[in-house]
């Protein structure tokens, strides 16, 4: 999707918001299975998702998603197993849920700022 301003920023932000939602679901699943024997925690890697973005040649301020959509891949968390074979670490999950929430809020605030700027440009002319 091309944004009204001619760059792909809105599409990129949409992809990242979708990614944070997927990650939140994965971590909620981990918490739901905190005591499930043999369950292994799953997660997505934010740095891997960011590395899928490239800079638009027209400006170093523009980010565009690579062709296709998100390449984020779920992986099993490498943490110590409990005697029942479960490796969900409550402290890790709560920390990561907090970080993911902050990333989501930051993305929404940035998106709101872009929309406000566009609205201002439209109404000032």
HELIX and SHEET records of a PDB file:
HELIX    1   1 UNK A    9  UNK A   32  1                                  24    
HELIX    2   2 UNK A   46  UNK A   51  1                                   6    
HELIX    3   3 UNK A   90  UNK A  123  1                                  34    
SHEET    1   A 2 UNK A  42  UNK A  43  0                                        
SHEET    2   A 2 UNK A  75  UNK A  76 -1                                        
SHEET    1   B 2 UNK A  53  UNK A  55  0                                        
SHEET    2   B 2 UNK A  63  UNK A  65 -1                                        
END                                                                             
